[in-house]
Amino acid sequence: MKLIDPIIAFQSELQQIRRDIHAHPELCFEEQRTAEVVAKKLTEWGIPILRGMGVTGVVGIIKKGSSARAIGLRADMDALPMQELNTFAHASQHAGKMHACGHDGHTAMLLGAAHHLAQHGSFDGTVYVIFQPAEEGGGGAKKMIDDGLFTQCPMEAVFGMHNWPGVAVGSFGVTPGPMMASSNEFEVIVRGKGAHAAQPYKGIDPIMVAVQIAQSWQTIVSRNTNPNDAAVLSVTQIHAGSATNVIPDDASLIGTVRTFSVPVLDMIEQRMREIAQHTAAAFGAELDFSFHRNYPPLINHPKETAFAVEVMQAVVGHDHVDATVEPTMGAEDFAFMLQDKPGCYVFIGNGEGQHRAFGHGLGPCNLHNPSYDFNDDLLPIGATYWVRLAESYL
């Protein structure tokens, strides 16, 4: 592993920053304190900043030489609305809020890269370090774009990174093309006709209609979707009724759809709507159909992915870079940035959890788990990757 010595020497400060952020988690678009920490550090290091983009976003501008070329490096800052089970010293001080996805570590790694690039970086052009709010369901990436990220900070390409538990520390994973899925939610309300449960013929049972719809939807993936196109359609909630002897007036179906392509998503939404509407009509019921597209699929650009692979291999060696990692049905709003700019999103191994200090919860060190904690051994690795990526690109 070829890490940058000054970054290694800076690791203790990065760890302090990371653990301070972990202890003070903030939810999407509420990252006031976190943004202030980031802005203060960047300013201390002589890096000009832009604030307020995407509500609480911070962008550092590191410029050297005379070239007009520019690259963007992005980290997310927000936490999750969940209770932390860890009791070590840097555990969350805010009930019901936790950095259970490692965004505290992502922020610290990018700060480490920014510090080195400002003090010692060797490049000709501009590096924009993008500290983004509201990745966890808030669409902060899109909000920053809508607020002028790519117009105020013109860049040729943008890159992102996420820690990945279960992958060894010192290893990276990436794949060209689809890397993460689209995230979409649906809600269907079936409106029937309530009746006594002993006299169902006097009503229109919305529960049976909902069950029929849920079962029929499963044929969309198995019979309408090309087997080569991965897709998930999961009904995760069915709500109806309040008494054992009453057929209710309505029932609801709620769930999620995940795909790696927009055309497949278009087809699934259309078939869901058609099946739901016609099934309801066949039973004499009415229906409200709602389908909300949260995040598009995250699709890595081939050229930028090949470039990122070369940089990762130079940092940790060929044997520690999986360039054909299996895509995940999880979602990421960095997808919005990759829709507007070429770029690449990579995974950096977070280990199996042995790094966690005494006092961690009993659960595994998995993303979105109340016993999770970011592995501070990643700090110099991730920061070195960011620095080498920017310097090689410019």
N, C-alpha and C positions, 0 to 999 in steps of 0.2 A: 504494500500500500504506500502510495507516494503522496503523503499529506504535506501541507505547507507549514513549515516550522513556526512562523509567527502566529498562525491560527491555532496551532497546538498550544502555544504559550498563552493564548488568549482564552482557552477553553474554560478556565475556572470562572472568568467573568461572564462568559456566555451561559454557563450553568446557573450562576446566580440570577441572571436575567430570566432565564427559562423558568426556574423554580419560583421566582417572584410572580411571574405571569400566571403560572399554574395555581398559585395560592389565591389569586385574585381573578377568577374567571368571569367573563362577561359574555352575554348572549348576543345574538345577531343584531347589528346596528346599535348596540349599547356599549361598544368597545371604547369608551371614552378614556378610561385609565390606561388601557393597553396602548391605544393610539398615542397617548401622552408619553408613555415610556419610550415608544419607538421614536417619536418625533424628537424627544429630548436627547436620546442617544445619537441619532443622526446629526442633529445640530451640534452636539459636542464634538463630533468627528469632522465638522466642517462641511457637511453635506447639505446643500439646499434642499428644501422640501416643499411639497404641495400637500395641503390638508383639506379635509372636508369632501373629497371626491368619494361618492358612494356613502355619504353621511359621515362615516368615521374613518374612511380610508386615508392612508398616508403613502406618498410616493417620494422616494429619495432620488435625487438627480446627481449622478457621479459622472462628470465629464472630464476627459483628458484629450489633449491633442486638438487637431483642427477638423477631423473627419465629421461628416454629417451622419454617419452610420450610427445605429442605436439598437439595443437589445433590451428586452424586459424580463425580469426575474420576479416571480410572484410567490408570496406566502400568505396563508390565511391566518386570521387572528381570533376568531370567535370560539366560544365554548358551547357545551351542550346543556340542555335543561334536565339534568339528572343528578342524583345524590351520590357523592363520592364515598366509597367504603374504606379508602386508605386513611391511615392515621399518622403517617410520617409527617415530618416537620413542614413540608411544603404542600400538604394536602389543602384542598379548597377551604377557604374561610367563608364562603358564601353558600348557605344551604340551598340545595336544589340546583346548583350550577357546578359544572365540572369540565376540565379539559380532558375529555375522555377520547379524543381523536388525535391528540398530538399537535394541535395548532400552536401551542406554546413553544414546542420544539421547532416547528417550521419557522416561526417568527424569529427565534433565537439564531437558527442557522443562517437565515438571510441577513440578520444584523451582523453576524460574524463575517459574512462575505462582504457586506457593505463597508465595514470597518477596514478590512484588508484592501479592498479595491481603492478606497479613498486614500489610504496611507501608502500602499506599496504597489497598487495595480499597474500592470504594464499593458496598455491598450490605447487605441486611437479611436475615440468616439464617445458615446454616451451609454451608460448603464442605468436603466430605470429600475430601482428596487421597489416593488409594488407590495404594500401590506394591505391586504384586502379584508374587509369585514364580511360577516354574514354568509359564509359558505354553507353552514348547516341549515339549509332550507330557505334562506333569505334571498338568495340570488344576488349576493353582493358583487359578483363579477359583472353581471349585466348592469347593475346600478352604476358601477364605476365607468363602464363603457358609455352608458347613457349620459353620464355627467362629463364626458369628454376625455376619458383616459387616453384614447389613441389619437385624438386630435391635439390635445395639449402636450402629449408625450409621444410624438411620432416614432415608431419603432418598426424594425423590419420583421422581428419575430419575438415570440414570448414563450417562456418556459416555466413549468411548474414541477413540484415534487411533493410526495406524500410518504410518510413512514409506513411500513408494512410489517406488522407482527407476524411471527412465524418464519420470516426470512432472516437469515443470519446477518449479524452486524458486519459491515464491510462488503455487502452485496447489494446489487441494484437489479431491478427488473423493468422491462419496457417492451412494447411491441408496436410496430407501425400499424396504422389504421385504428379500428375501434379498440379502445383500452378500457373504457367504462361505459355503462349503459345510460340510456335516457331514463329519467325519473318522471313518472306520471301518476296522477291520482284520479279515481273515478268515484262517483256517488250516484246511485240510482234509487229513486223512491217510487215504489209500486203503490198505487192508490186503488184499493179495492172497495169492498163494501162490508162493514162489520156485521157480525151476527152472533147468535148464541152458538157455542161450540157444539151443542147437541143438535143444532139445526143448520148445518153448513150450507144446505141447498138454498137457504134464504139470503145468503151473502155471496161475496166474491172474495175468496181467500187470498190475500196478498202474499202470505207466507209461501203457499204452494207455487205461486207465480215466481216469487223470488228464487226459490229452490230450483225451479225449472230453468230459469235464466242462468243461474250460477253453474249448473251442470252443463247446459248447452254452450256456455262460453268456453268451456275447456276444449271443445272441438275446434276452436279457432286456431290454437297453437298446433294441435295434432293433425288437423285436416285442411286448414287454409294457409298455414305458414310453411314456406319451403324449409325442409329439415336442415338445410345449411345455414338458415338464418335464425340465430338464437333469439328467443323471446320468452318472457315470463308474464303470465296473467294470474294474479293471486287475489282471490276474494278473501279479505282479512277480517271483515266484520259483517254480520247480519243482525239487524235489530228489528224486533217486532214484538208487540203484545205486552200485556202487563198482568194477565190473569189466566188461570188454567181453563176457564170455561168461557172464554171470550175470543172470538176470531176478530182480530183488530182491523181497523180501516186501512192501515198502510204498513209497509215493511221497507227497510232500506238495505242496500248492498253497498259496501265500501271496500276499496282495495287499491292495488297498484299494478301498473304495467311497466315492464322494462324491455327495451330493445336496443340493438346496436346500430339501427338505421332508421331514418325518418320514413322512407317508403313503407317499411314493415309496420311502423307505428301507425301510419295513416290507415293501412289496411285493417289493423286490429281495432282501432277506434271505430272505423266504419262498420265492421262486422259486429262489434259489441252493441252498437246503437241499433242496427237492424234486427239482431236477434232479440234484444230487450223489447223493442217496440212491437215487433210482430208476436212475440210470446205473450206480452201483456194483452194485445188486441185479441188473441185467440181465446184468452180466458175472460174477456170482457172487462179487463182492468185498464186503468190509465197509468201513465208513466212519465216521470221527470228524469232526464238523462243528463248528467254533468261529467265532463272529462276535462281535466286540467293538466296541461303540460308544464312541468316544473323546469327540469334541466334537459337539454338535448344530449345525445350521445357524445362522449368525449372521443374525438378521432384525431390521433397523432398524424402529423404530416410526415411522409416517408423521408424526405431529404433532411429535415430537422431531426428526425428520430435517428437516422444513421449518424448524423453529426454528434448527437448526444451520446450514442453508444461509444463512439470513438473517445470522447472525453471521459466517460465513466471507466472505460477500459484502461485509459492512461492513469487514472487515479487509483483504482483497486485491482487492476489486472483482468485479463480476458476471462479467466475461470470464474470470476465473481460477478459477471454481468450476464444475465439471462435476457437476450434480445428478442425472445419469442415467448414472453411470459403470458400465461393464460389470462385473457380479459376477465373482468369481474362485472357482475350485474349491479354492483354499487354505482352510485352516481356522484358527479362532481361538477360544480358550476364553472370550473376552469374551462369547461366545454364551450361556454359562450366566448371566451377569449380566443379559443382555437377556431371558432367560426369566423372571426374577424381577421385573425393573423395566423400565419404559419407558426408552428411551434411543436413542442413535445412535452409530455407529462410522464414522469418516471416514479417508480417506487424505490425507496431506500429501506433496507432491512432493519427492523427494530428488535430482532432477536426473539427469544421465547419467553422472556419475562424475568430471567434470573437477575437482571440488573436492579430490580426493585428493592428498595431499602426495607429494613425491618419496619413493620407497621403497615405493610400493604394488605389489601383485602384478600379474601380467600378465593376470589374468582380468577380466571385467567387474564393474562395481559393482552386482551384483544381490543380492537377498536370498539368504542361505544360500550365498553364494559366498566362497571363502577370500580373495578380494581386495576384498571389500566394506568400506566405511567410511561411517559416518553423516556427513551433510553439516551442519557446524556453522552454516551460514547459516540453517538451519531453526530454530535455538534461539529467537530472538526472535519468529519468526513463529508457531511452535507455542505458545509461552508467551503471546503476545498473544491468540491464539484462545481458549486456556483461560480467561484472565482475562475477556475480553469475554463468553464463553459464561456464566460463573458470574455476572457482574455483571448481564447482561441477564436471566438466568433468575430471579435473586433481587431 
